[in-house]
Amino acid sequence: MLRVTEEKERNFEKRGYMGKKVLGIMVILLFFTGCQNMGNESENLQQVEKQENGEERNSSISNDETETNVTPENDQELSNGEHIRFQLGSQAKIDAIVDMPDKKWNEFEKCVIEVDGFQEESVFNKILGKIPESGLETRKGDTGEPDVCYSYEGILGEQLKNQNGTVSVSNILGVETEEGKKVYYNLPVEYITSAYGEGILVRDNEQEISLEDEEKLIEEGKEFVRWIGDWEKVELTSKYSFSYEQMEKQQELMEQAIENGELLKPQKIQKYEWSKADDCFLLFFQGYLNGVPVLCNEINRQDDLYIPSSKIQAVITEGGIQYLQAVNHYAIREKEPVSLAEKDIILETLRNKYDLAIAEPITLNQMKLIYYPMTTGRNETGHWMCDMIPAWQFRFIEDEIEQYVYINALDGREIAG
């Protein structure tokens, strides 16, 4: 098992002995000292930086002569803000700041949750003050959805400045103003997913824009997402900015593709006039459950097990929030207190994974504690039931795509499928 240790020095002095006895002791000591140094050579590959109360610990020198702060041997509890650096194999290493909730090691909980869908009465009461009498359509929910799914088109409430738009409520919550529809469907982006990651490719690169009262607008958008989706907390995870010129160009490219017959299915598009008022941010948020962030990346497992992650994205302009889409709402049914696996166990799992791997060099640059929803089946209503398992999410970038590795934080085993 790997340990984080301070570099140890041993000075052997033997006095009062002569001749062969002295020589024999020296040979034995040299033998054992050599073995000790061979063991320390691998241990010194790991470097951990940690700060407590604003003061750094005493430092030591690793075998690459880099000064670093190290954690005592008996400190096996990771803490928020701790810096982990470790060579995992010839082609892989971790260099990341630990990101975890401010809880004690044994204060985390494993939860049983139901993926119950968003609640139409709550959503419409917040937006319109009541279930709308007109403009509302309903349909019977598919397997795993709420019994009734709703869609509404009409004038939205004061929170959305009484703009015309649409709202849909099922396992997916959608809110879209006319401006949101115009902007979102002309964003010059491609959504990329792989077995272990996902990403967004921006055509012609992202452009720097600024919105008046930008920080206030983002904070208001964040609060709207939390409020309308009934989350206990949401945090911004990433932000992309787009100028109206980019969206205007994207509209022109779509028009050309239709004229040239390049699309598999014929379609019509609505042509818009564009102005600086259409400059926007595409925002991605992560929801929290029981004080812990929930998996917000799409998972495509080889065993086809459905993992109901929660993806939340929104678009804001200077006029405020214009578009929102949130996938999956959870309700806690049971809780069980648990303790997290020790640091050594987590790092040993990563080292075993990458020790013999032959690939391009990678750096795990994120270590974040999240809830990973592992489905266990459907209940009598057809809704998915899941075990919300505390898990370490490790990230690396490969070909501009964010790839992820997940380690069960309770037993230290990789979550693979």
N, C-alpha and C positions, 0 to 999 in steps of 0.2 A: 504494500500500500504506500502511496506517495505521501510525503509529509513536507511541510514548509519548515525549514530549520534555519537557525542562525549558524554561520560558518564556525566550526569548532576547531580549536587549536589545542594540541596536546604537547606538552614539553616533558620529556622523560629524562630524568637525571638519576643516575645510579652512582653512588660513591662508596669507597671503601672496599672495592672488589678489584682483583688483579687477574691478569693472565687469561686463560681460556674461559673462566666464568664470566668475565666482562664481555668477551667476544660472543659467547652463547646468548647472553641476554640481549645484546644489541641485534643479533640476527633475528631473534624472535620478535623483538619490538618492530624492526623494519618490516617483517612479514605482515604483522597485523596492521601497522600503520598504512601499508600499501593497500590492504583490503579496504580499510576505512576510507581512503582517498578515492578508490574505485567506486564505492557506494555513494560518496558525496558528489561525484562527478555528475551522476544523473539527477541527484536531488537539487543541485545548483542550477539546473535548467529552469526550475520554477522560480519566479519572482513575483512577489505580491506587495503591492503598495497599499497602505491603509492609513487613514487619518482618524484620530479620535480627539474630540474637543479642540479641533483646530491645531493640534500639535502632532508632528510626525514622530514615528517611532525611531529608535536607533537604527542606523543603516549598516549593511554589510556589503561586501564586494562579491559579485557572482563570478563564475569562471570566464565571463566575457569582459570582466573589468568594469562593468556598469554598476554604479552605485544605485541602490534601491532600498526601500523600506520593506521589512519582512515581518511576517506575523509569527508569533511564538508557536512552538510545536503543538501545544494543547489547544490552540484557537482554531476550532473546526467549524465555527458558526460564521457563515458569510454575513456581511452587513452592507447596507446601502452605501454606495459611494466607494466601496473598496475596489482597488485596482488589481486585476488578475492578469499576470503575464506568465505564459508557460509554453514551452516547445512541446507540441503534441506528437510530432513525428518529423521526418525529413522535409515534408512539404506543408505541414500545417502547424499553426500556433494560435494561441488565444492572447489577445491584448484588448481587454475590455473593462469598463467600469460596471460594477454590479448595480443593477437597478431592481430594487425590491421594495415592497411596502414596509412601512415602519412598524413591524411587529416583532415580538420575540420569537425565537426559533421554534418554540413549542406552542405558539398561539395561533398557528394556521389551522384551517379547517378544510376537510374534504366534504363536498356538498353533493347531494342528489338533487338534480334540477329537472324541471319539465320545460320543454321548448313549447310554450303555450301560445305564442303569437301575440301581436300587439292588440290592445283592447280598443275596439271601435268607439265605445261610449266615452272613454277617457280622451282619445285623440280628438274626436269631434267636439266634445265639450270644451276642450282647451282652445281649439281653433275658432269654432263658431259659437260656442256657448250652449249648443244643443245638437242633437241629431238632426240633420237638415231634412226638411219636409219635401223639398224638390231638388232635382239635380243628382239624386242618390240612386245608385244601382247596386244590386246585391246578387250574389251567386253562392251556391253551396260550396263549401270549402273542400278542396281535394284532401286526400289522405295526408295527415300530418299538419293540416292547416286548421285555423279556427272553423267552427261549424258554419259561420256565415262570413263571407268576405265582402268588403264594401269599397265602392269607388264613387267619388263625388267630383262634379265639375261645376264651378260657379264662382261667385265672389268669395274670396277668403277673408278671414277676420282681421282685426286691427293689428295683430302681431305681424301679419304679412301685408300691412298697409292697404288692405281691402283690394288687393290686386285680383284679377281673374286668374284661375288656376285649377289644379286638380289635386285630390288627396285620395290615396288608396291605402287600405288597412287589411292586412292578413298576416302571414309570416314575414312579409316585407312591408315596411312602412315607407310610403312615398309621398312627398310634398313637392309640388312643382308649380311655380308661377309661369306666366307666359314668357317673361324674361328668362326664367330658369330653363324652360324648354328651348328657347332660342340659343342660349349660350351653351348649355350642356351638350346638346347634340351636334354642335359644331366645334367642340374642343379638338385640337389636333393631337390626339393621344391614341395609343394602342395599349390595351390591357393584356399583359403577358402572364401566363401561369405555367408552372412546371410541377413536377412531382413534389418538390420540396420548397417551392418558393413562388414568388410572383413579382411583378414590377410594372412600371408604366414607362413606355417609350414616348418621348415627346418629339414630334416631327419639327424639324428646323430649330430645335433647341428651345428651352424655356426662355422667356424674355422677362427682363426686370420691369415691373410696374409698381406703382404706388397708388394706394387709395386714400382718400381723405379720411382721417380718423381710423386708420388701418387696424391698430391694436384693439380699439373699441369695437369695430365691426366683427373682428375675429372672436372676441370674447362674447359678444352678443349672439353670434352664430353658435358658439359652443354651448351657451346657456339654453338656446332654443332647442338644440339637439337633445340635451339632457332632459329638458322639461317635457317636450313632446313625446320622447321615447320612454319616459319614466325610468331613466337610469339614475342610480344613486350618485354617479359621477362619470364624467367623460373627460378625456385629455386629448389634445391635438397631437397626432403622431407625424404627419407630414403635410407639406403645403406646396402647391405648384401655382405659378402665376402665368397669366395669358393676356396678351393684348388683343384688342378688337381686330387689329390687322391680321393676326394669326387665324382668328375664327372666320374672318371674311375670306381669307385665302382658302381655308378648308371648305367653305361653302362652294367656292369656285371650282375646286378640284372635284367635288362631288358632282357638280353640274356637268363637268367635262366627262367624267366617268359614265354618267347616264347617257349623254349624247353619243359617246363612242361605243355604247353597248358593252361596257366592261364589267357590269354587274351581273351576277347570276340571275337575280330576280329584278324585273323592271320595277321602278319605284319613282315616286314624285317627291320633291322636296319643296319646302316653303322657302321662298327667297326673302331675305331680311335686309334692311338697311342697317349699317353699322356705325357706331360712334364711340368715343372714348368712354361713355357711360357704360359700355359693355365690357370694359376691362374687368377681369375677375380673378378670384383665387379658387382653386379646387382644393378642398380641405379633406383630410382623413382623420377620423377620431377613433379612440378606443374606449369602449364602455367598461365600467367596473361593476363587480358583483362581490358582495361580502368583503369589500375593501381591497379586492385584488383585480387587476386588469384581466379581461377575458380575451382569449385568442381572437385576433382580428384578421388573420391571413387565411386564404383559401387553402384547404388541404386536399390533395388528390392521392389517396392511398392506393397501393397496388392491390390490397385485399378488398377494395371498394367499400370499406366501412365509411358510412356517412359521418362526417365531423361537422356539427352545426356551429361553425364559427360565427362571429358577429362582425360584419363589415359595415362601417358607417362612413358615408361620404356626403359632402355638401358643397355648394357653390355660393359664393357671396360676391356682390358687386357693391358699389357705393350706395346702392339702394337697399342694402341689407341682404339677408339670406334669400336665395331664389330657388334653391333646389336641395332636396334631402332624400337620401335613400339609406335605410337601415335594415339589415337582415338579421332575423332571429331575436326573439325576446325570451328571457328566462324567468322562471319562478322557482325559488328554492323550496324544496319539499323536506329535506333532511340535512342535518349537519353532524359532522363527526370531528372532534379535535385530533390533530395529527402533529407529528414532529418531522422536520425536514432531515434528509440524509446529510451526512457530514461532507465537508468540502472534499476530503480525500477521495471519497467514493465517486463523486461527480467528475472530478478531474481524471480519475483512473478510467472511467467509462469513455471519456473523450480520447484519452491517450490510446486505449485499445482500439478505438474506432479508426484512428488516423495513423497508428504506428507503422503499419505496413502499406498504407495507401499510396498508390502511384498515380499522381495527378498534378495539375498545375498548383503552384503555391497558393495557399489561402490563409487568411487571418480572420478568426472569429472575433468580430469587433463589437458584439453586443452580448450581454448576459443578463436576461431579464426574467424575473419570476412572474408567471401568468397562471391563469386557469386554463387548462386544456380540457374541452368537453369530449369525453369518451362515451359514445352512445352504447346503451345496454339493451335497447329494444323499445317498443312502443307500448303505451299504456292503453287502457280500455277505450279512451277517446281517440286513439290513433296518433297522439302526440309522441314525439321522441322523448325518451328519458335518458339522462346522461349522468355519469359521475364527473363532477368538476374536480379535476386532479391538479394540485399545484405542480407546475412544471417549469424547468429552466428552458428558455428560448434563446438559442445561440444563432447569430446571424453572420453570414459572410456574403460578399458581393462577387458574382461570377458572371461575366459577359453582361454587365449592367443590370443583372437580375438579382434581387435579394433572395438568397437561399437560406433555409433555416434547418436547424437540428434541435430536436426536443428531447430533453432528459427528464424522466419522472423524478420530481424533487423529493419523493417519499422513499423510493427504493434505489434511486441512482441508475436505473436502467433506461436505455434509449427507447423512446416511443417511436416505433417504426411499423410500417404496414404496407 
